Amino acid sequence: MTKTNNTGRTAIVTGGGSHLGTAFTEALCDLGAKVYIPSRWAELREGIAQRLRGRGMNFTVSGCDVTEESQVDALVNRVMSENGQLDIAICNAGGSFTTSCLPDGDIDEFRKTLEINLTGTYITAQSAGRAMIPAKNGAIITLGSIASTLAMDTRNYNSEFKRSGPAG
């Protein structure tokens, strides 16, 4: 397999400090890109920084909440100011904040989950697009989780439970 050379390219990977985001971040760095890793979680930022620092990777970690438009715009403006371009934006930040399943779920937890997974992706793609379109260059990659289609209700995996309710 041929590896793409990303030397001279600049990327943002939201959620780049955990799970799939770490793999995307490391792959882009390995291929020569300068990668910005925004996260609102300091421990995730420091964890990925330690992991990459020892390998001589070209990266920057910064605090950023993808659900806050002003913070995402500031990040994209920083990338443009420091590099003059944004070539790749991977909208990967996400997660679940629910602590219980339907029908007992808390609506505020559900809204928080939607805010980071949907609104955060939209804000990131929108801000990146504003930088990329005038340059007629760039790729925006968005991700979704299969977990959302399964509703993460453990009863779905219990043979005693059917869609119509408990067997009985």
C-alpha positions in Angstrom: 0.0 0.0 0.0 1.2 3.5 -0.9 1.3 6.0 1.9 0.2 9.6 1.2 2.8 12.2 2.0 1.1 15.0 4.0 4.2 17.0 4.6 3.2 20.7 4.5 -0.4 20.0 5.2 -2.3 21.2 8.3 -5.1 19.2 10.0 -7.5 19.6 12.9 -8.7 16.4 14.6 -11.4 17.0 17.1 -11.6 14.2 19.7 -8.0 13.6 18.7 -6.9 12.6 22.1 -8.9 9.4 22.5 -10.1 6.3 20.8 -10.3 6.6 17.0 -9.1 10.2 17.2 -5.8 9.1 18.5 -5.4 6.8 15.5 -6.3 9.6 13.1 -3.9 12.0 14.8 -1.0 9.6 14.9 -1.6 8.6 11.2 -1.6 12.2 10.0 1.5 13.0 12.1 3.3 9.9 10.8 2.5 11.1 7.2 4.0 14.5 7.9 1.0 16.7 8.6 1.0 19.4 11.3 -2.0 18.3 13.5 -4.0 20.5 15.9 -5.7 18.5 18.6 -8.4 20.5 20.4 -10.1 19.2 23.5 -11.9 20.5 26.4 -10.4 17.7 28.6 -6.9 18.7 29.8 -6.1 15.1 30.7 -6.7 13.9 27.1 -4.7 16.8 25.7 -1.7 15.9 27.9 -2.1 12.2 27.3 -1.8 12.6 23.5 0.9 15.2 23.8 3.1 12.8 25.9 2.4 10.0 23.4 3.5 12.1 20.4 6.2 14.2 22.0 8.6 11.2 22.3 8.1 10.4 18.6 9.1 13.9 17.3 5.7 14.6 15.8 4.5 18.0 14.6 1.4 18.8 16.6 -0.3 21.4 18.8 -2.8 20.7 21.6 -5.2 23.3 22.7 -8.3 23.8 24.8 -11.5 24.0 22.8 -15.1 23.0 23.4 -16.5 22.1 19.9 -20.0 23.0 21.1 -18.9 26.7 21.4 -18.8 28.4 18.0 -16.4 31.2 19.2 -13.9 28.6 20.5 -13.9 26.6 17.2 -13.6 29.8 15.1 -10.7 30.9 17.3 -9.0 27.6 16.7 -9.5 27.7 12.9 -8.3 31.3 12.9 -5.2 30.3 14.8 -4.5 27.5 12.4 -4.8 29.9 9.4 -2.7 32.5 11.1 0.1 30.1 12.0 0.0 28.1 8.8 -1.9 30.0 6.1 -4.0 26.9 5.3 -6.2 24.3 6.7 -6.1 21.1 4.6 -8.0 18.5 6.7 -10.6 18.7 9.4 -11.7 15.5 11.0 -14.9 16.1 13.1 -14.5 13.2 15.5 -15.4 14.7 18.9 -18.3 12.8 20.5 -19.5 10.7 23.3 -22.5 9.8 25.4 -23.5 11.5 28.6 -26.5 9.3 29.3 -26.4 7.3 32.5 -29.6 5.3 32.0 -31.5 3.7 29.1 -34.9 4.3 27.7 -37.5 4.7 29.1 -35.8 6.0 32.2 -33.3 8.3 30.4 -32.8 11.9 31.4 -33.6 14.4 28.7 -30.9 16.8 29.7 -28.2 14.1 29.4 -29.6 13.2 26.0 -29.5 16.9 24.9 -25.8 17.1 26.1 -25.0 14.0 24.0 -26.7 15.6 20.9 -24.9 18.9 21.5 -21.4 17.4 21.3 -22.1 14.8 18.6 -24.3 16.8 16.2 -23.9 20.5 17.0 -20.1 20.1 17.6 -19.7 18.4 14.3 -21.7 21.0 12.5 -19.8 23.9 14.1 -16.4 22.4 13.3 -17.4 21.6 9.7 -18.8 25.1 9.2 -15.8 26.9 10.6 -13.4 24.7 8.6 -15.4 25.2 5.5 -15.2 29.0 5.9 -11.4 28.6 5.8 -11.2 26.0 3.0 -13.7 27.3 0.5 -11.9 30.6 -0.4 -8.7 28.5 -0.7 -10.5 26.0 -3.0 -8.7 23.3 -1.0 -9.4 21.0 1.9 -11.3 17.9 3.1 -13.8 17.7 5.9 -14.4 14.3 7.4 -17.3 13.6 9.7 -17.8 10.5 11.7 -20.8 8.8 13.4 -21.1 5.9 15.7 -22.9 2.7 15.3 -23.7 2.9 18.9 -26.3 5.5 18.1 -28.3 3.1 16.0 -28.3 0.5 18.7 -29.5 3.0 21.4 -27.0 1.4 23.8 -29.8 -0.2 25.7 -28.4 -3.4 27.1 -31.8 -5.0 27.0 -31.3 -5.3 23.2 -28.8 -8.1 23.9 -30.9 -9.9 26.5 -32.7 -13.0 25.0 -35.4 -12.6 27.6 -36.4 -9.2 26.2 -38.3 -8.7 23.0 -39.2 -5.4 21.4 -42.7 -5.7 22.7 -41.5 -6.0 26.2 -40.2 -8.8 28.5 -41.1 -12.3 27.4 -44.0 -13.5 29.3 
